[in-house]
Amino acid sequence: MKVKIFDESHEKDLESSINSFLETTSDIVDIKYSVELTVNGEEQIYCFSAMIIYRD
């Protein structure tokens, strides 16, 4: 098994990255998704990430 990690600052970018990866592999075991929020002054910074576990 292998792991592929994705990390994007916008959810649409994460969606696009994952969809592109899924076109190249067919044996997905699991997908874990996470959203992190950091506040820097008045600015909110989001981090959208996913880990895909798959068989090679």
C-alpha positions in Angstrom: 0.0 0.0 0.0 1.0 3.6 -0.5 -0.1 7.0 0.8 -0.6 10.2 -1.2 -1.0 13.6 0.7 -2.7 16.6 -0.7 -2.5 20.1 0.9 -4.2 23.2 -0.6 -5.4 26.6 0.5 -8.7 26.4 -1.2 -11.2 23.5 -1.2 -11.7 23.7 -5.0 -8.0 23.3 -5.6 -8.0 20.2 -3.3 -11.0 18.8 -5.1 -9.2 19.2 -8.5 -5.9 17.7 -7.2 -7.7 14.7 -5.8 -9.8 14.2 -8.9 -6.7 14.2 -11.1 -5.0 11.7 -8.9 -8.1 9.4 -8.8 -8.0 9.3 -12.6 -4.6 7.5 -12.4 -5.4 4.9 -9.8 -8.3 2.6 -9.2 -7.6 0.7 -6.0 -8.4 3.2 -3.2 -8.5 1.9 0.3 -9.4 5.0 2.2 -9.5 8.8 2.1 -9.0 11.0 5.1 -10.0 14.7 4.9 -9.1 17.6 7.2 -9.6 21.4 7.4 -7.4 23.6 9.6 -8.0 27.3 10.4 -5.4 29.7 11.6 -6.2 33.3 12.6 -3.4 35.9 11.9 -4.6 39.2 13.1 -7.9 39.7 11.2 -6.9 37.3 8.5 -8.3 33.7 8.5 -6.0 31.2 6.8 -7.5 27.8 5.8 -5.6 24.6 5.0 -7.6 21.9 3.2 -5.8 18.5 3.2 -6.5 14.9 2.4 -4.6 11.6 2.6 -5.4 8.9 0.2 -4.4 5.3 1.0 -4.2 3.1 -2.1 -2.8 -0.1 -3.4 -0.2 0.2 -6.1 
